[in-house]
Amino acid sequence: MNKTMASTAVALLLACGAADASTLDYLRDFNPRDDFNRNNFYFGLQAANGDIDGVDGAGDDVGTLNGTLGFFFKWGISLEARLGIGSDQPSSLFQDPVTSYASGMLRYHYTWSNNVMAYTSAGAGIRLHSDVVDADSTAGLAAAVGVNLFGSKKTALNIEYLYMGGSEASTSVGIGFHHYFGKY
């Protein structure tokens, strides 16, 4: 699994054209005391509708709520963590969700005219499926493709497709927002 994650990170950097000498120098010389400030963070919240294998009535729609917290390095590269919950009944989303998940991803984005940002993310995730009788978990590849449409300099409407693999894969399409504390 570690080789897969390392290979995915290197492939994402190379595919995006970000692995030049200045990027490698920046990552090598990264100093948390100097480079780790609040202006590099962003967060998001998203409501999504998806299909999750393993939920009773396979193929049924599942409503999910996703939260994202990210740290922007430079040149469009971010590291982000995601948490989510999902249920096949809206009334049980917070009281008794049928699934919950977490993932860590490396993200690359590209911005046009400071108004539109397209991004792709790849990493690993784990999903816990629970019902009245038992619970099981599955881990696998997590990937996302999305677009941010900025209404202000720091807040954007977010539309995204999310895939979480494993023995019971899930996909979702959602809409929400991202807020950036500083420059993206």
N, C-alpha and C positions, 0 to 999 in steps of 0.2 A: 504494500500500500504506500509506503514511503517513497519508493521509486516512482510509482505512478504519480503521486503528488508533485514530486520534484520535476518529473518530465513534463507534467502539465504546466507548471509555472514557467519553466524554461521555454517551452513551445509558445506559450502565450506572449512572453516577452519578445521572442524572435519574430513571431507572426505580426506583432504590432509595430515592429521596427524600433522598439524602445531600447534594445540592448546595444547601444553604442557606448563609446568610451566614457562620455560624460555621465551617462546613467549609471554605469558600473562604478565610477568614481564616487558619485553621490551616494549610492547604496553602501559602498565600502566605508565612506567617511560619515555616515549617518550618526549623529550624536543626539540621543533622546533629549538631553538637557536643552540643546539649542534648536533642534528641529521639531520637537514634539510640543506643539502649542495648539491652542483651541481653534485657531483659524484653519487648521488642516482637517478638522472633523466635519462630518455630515451625518444626518440621520434621515430616516424615511419611515413612512407608515403606508401600508397598502392593503386594500381589500381585494380578494381574488376569488375566482371560481375555478375549481379544478377537478380532475379525476385522480383518485388515489386507489391503487390496487390494495386489496385486503379489507376495504371498508365494506360492510354488508351491502349486498346488492351491487356487485361489481359493475362499474360503469356509471354509478350514480354520481351526481354532482355533489361536491363538497365545498362549502364556503370556508375560506381561510382568511386570517388576519396575520399579516407579516410585519415585522419590525426590522429595520436595518440600521446598523451603526458602522460607519466607515472612517478610515483615516487615509487622507490623500497624501501621497509622497510628492512626486513631480512627474511631469511629462505624461499625464493621464493615467498613472498607475495608482491604484488604491488597494487597500486591504480592508475587507469588510466582514462583519459577523451578522448573521441573520437568525432570528427566532420567529417561529410561527405556530399558530394553533389552527385546527380545522374541525369542522363538524358537518354532519349531513342534515342537522336541524338547527336553524338559527337560534332557537331558544336555549340550546345547550352549548353554544360556542364558548362562553366563559365558565359556565357551571360544570360541564362534563364534556370536554372536547374528546372526539374519537381519535384524534391524531395531534401530535405536536412534533416539531422538528427544529433542528439547529444546524447551521452550516457556517463554514469559513471559506471565503473566496478571495481570489486575486482578480481585480477588475481593471480593465483598460477602457478609457473613454476618449472620444474625440468630439470637440465642440466646434460648431459653425456659427459665426457671427454673434457669439455670446448668447444665442437664443435657443439653439437646438443642440442637445448632447446625445450621441448614440454610444452605447456601451455594451460590452460583453464581459461576462464573469465566468470563472471556472474554479472549482475547489472540491471539497468533500463535505458531506452532510450525513446526519443520522436522523432517522424518523422513528418515533415511538407510536405504535398503533395500539389502542386500548379499547376494550369494550367491557361489558358487565362481567364476563367470565375470565378473560385472561388478557395479557399484554405481551407484545413482542416488538422487537426493534430490528431495523435494517439500516445498513450504512452503504454509501456508494457515492458516485460522482454527483456533484451539484453544479449546474450551469444555468446561466441566465443571459437573456438578450433583451435590451430595452432601450427606451428613448425618454429623455427629459425635455420638456417644453417649458422654457423659463418665462414666467410672467413678471418676475422682478429679478434683480441681480443675484439673489441668493435662494429663491424658492422656485421650484419647478413642478409641473404636473408630470407624473411618472406613469408610463405604460410599459408592462414587462411580461415576458414569457419565462417561466421558471421550470426547470426539470430537476428532479432529484431521483437518482437511480438506486439500484440495490435490488434485492429479491422482490420487493414490492415497490415498483416505481410510481412516481407521481408527477403530474404536470399541472400547471395552472397559468392562467392569464389574468392579470390584475391591473388595477388603476389605483393611484395614490399620489403621494407627493414626496419630494426630497428637499431638504433644507441644508444649505451649505453655510457654515459659519464664516468662511473666508473665501479666498480665490480658489476656483476649481481649475 
